[in-house]
Amino acid sequence: MGSALLLIDLQRDFMAGGTLAVPDADALIPIINDLQLQFDFIVATQDWHPANHSCFAANQPPHKVFDVIEFNGISQVLWPEHCVQQSIGATFAPGLSTDRWRDIIQKGTNPLIDSYSGFYDNAKIHATVLHELLQTNHITHLTLAGVATDYCVKYTALDAIALGYHVSLSLNACRGVNLQTTDSDRAILEMKAAGVIIE
């Protein structure tokens, strides 16, 4: 039985001053640096969007930021441009300890479909290498932390449960977008109902 810490999207654009700043996300950095000391196996996900990504409102005129549209048969929130490949905003947050990470899993690279989960795109058509990496290293237990509770953390946790992992959520090491004020609370209930342990 192996345990891993999975850090979700701790990137500059989700921090204060970023193009898609998650409220209070900066407070996560010291919390997560301390959390990392408890794990020997740490993997991080990284939003890595091409500039022409369909999830950007700027690429879906006349729609506006946070509109919800149907695109390629999937419901899609339209976001501000964020975590564009090779941009400063796509790099990891200042002060975040990265020296013990085993790997970085890039997601959201296909311009035609978004990828909230660290395991799959939103249509589950293509998988990242995350599951293969964890299986190769005999990881059975995952602890998740990062942003955002109501999007990428939630979908990664639900996919991990579906793939057979024992999943814990480090609640004080997560922050939500909360486009609706109850989004994170509802996400936590959804994860708990699926079998995620809320710590």
Summary of the structure (lengths in Angstrom):
residues: 199
radius of gyration: 15.7
end to end distance: 19.8
largest distance: 50.8
contacts: 661
relative contact order: 0.20
helix: 27%
strand: 28%
